[in-house]
Amino acid sequence: MDPASARYMIRINGHLGAMLLSAFPAMAWKRQGPETVLTGVLDRPGLHGVLAEIEALGLDLLEVRWLGPEVRSPERGDTCSP
């Protein structure tokens, strides 16, 4: 993922079945009341791809929420002290 990757939450009206959920392999999902909530870390092209897939499948998009930048652990050898 590029440095512009961020965590997103996407709410879709209705319960998605296994076939529809397979269209979003990079996203975790859960059912919340009458909705399906997808979450995952996406870069900008990835987010646009997920939104295009939602539109192409005719799903009812309720909300897209930016949850913040991806928090990455330091690489081996990276230090914070001088």
C-alpha positions in Angstrom: 0.0 0.0 0.0 1.2 3.5 -0.7 1.7 6.1 2.0 -1.7 7.6 1.2 -3.5 4.4 2.4 -6.2 4.9 5.0 -8.8 2.9 6.8 -12.4 3.2 5.6 -15.8 2.1 6.7 -18.5 1.6 4.0 -22.1 1.0 4.9 -24.4 -0.8 2.4 -28.1 -1.2 2.8 -29.1 -4.9 3.1 -27.3 -8.1 3.9 -24.9 -9.1 1.3 -24.5 -12.8 0.5 -21.3 -14.7 0.0 -21.3 -14.1 -3.8 -21.6 -10.3 -3.4 -19.1 -10.2 -0.5 -16.5 -12.0 -2.8 -16.5 -8.9 -4.9 -14.7 -7.1 -2.0 -11.7 -9.4 -1.1 -9.7 -6.6 0.5 -12.5 -5.7 2.9 -13.6 -7.2 6.2 -17.4 -7.3 6.7 -20.0 -7.6 9.4 -23.8 -7.3 9.5 -25.1 -4.4 11.6 -28.9 -4.4 11.8 -30.3 -4.3 8.3 -26.9 -3.2 6.8 -23.6 -4.7 5.8 -20.5 -2.8 7.0 -17.3 -3.2 5.1 -14.0 -2.0 6.6 -10.4 -2.1 5.3 -7.3 -0.2 4.4 -7.4 1.2 0.9 -5.3 3.6 -1.2 -7.2 6.1 -3.3 -7.4 3.8 -6.4 -8.6 1.0 -4.2 -11.3 3.1 -2.7 -12.5 4.2 -6.1 -12.5 0.6 -7.2 -14.6 -0.5 -4.3 -17.1 2.3 -4.9 -17.3 1.5 -8.6 -18.0 -2.2 -7.8 -20.8 -1.1 -5.4 -22.3 1.0 -8.2 -21.8 -1.8 -10.8 -23.6 -4.3 -8.6 -26.5 -1.9 -8.0 -26.0 -1.9 -4.2 -27.5 0.9 -2.1 -24.5 2.8 -0.6 -25.4 4.5 2.6 -22.1 5.9 3.9 -18.4 6.1 3.3 -16.3 7.1 6.3 -12.6 7.8 6.5 -11.4 6.3 9.8 -7.8 7.7 9.6 -4.5 7.0 8.0 -3.1 3.5 8.1 -0.9 3.0 11.2 2.2 1.2 10.2 4.7 -0.5 12.6 8.3 0.6 12.3 10.4 -1.4 9.8 13.1 -3.6 11.2 16.1 -1.4 11.9 14.0 1.8 12.3 14.5 3.5 15.6 13.0 6.4 17.4 16.0 7.2 19.6 19.1 9.0 18.5 
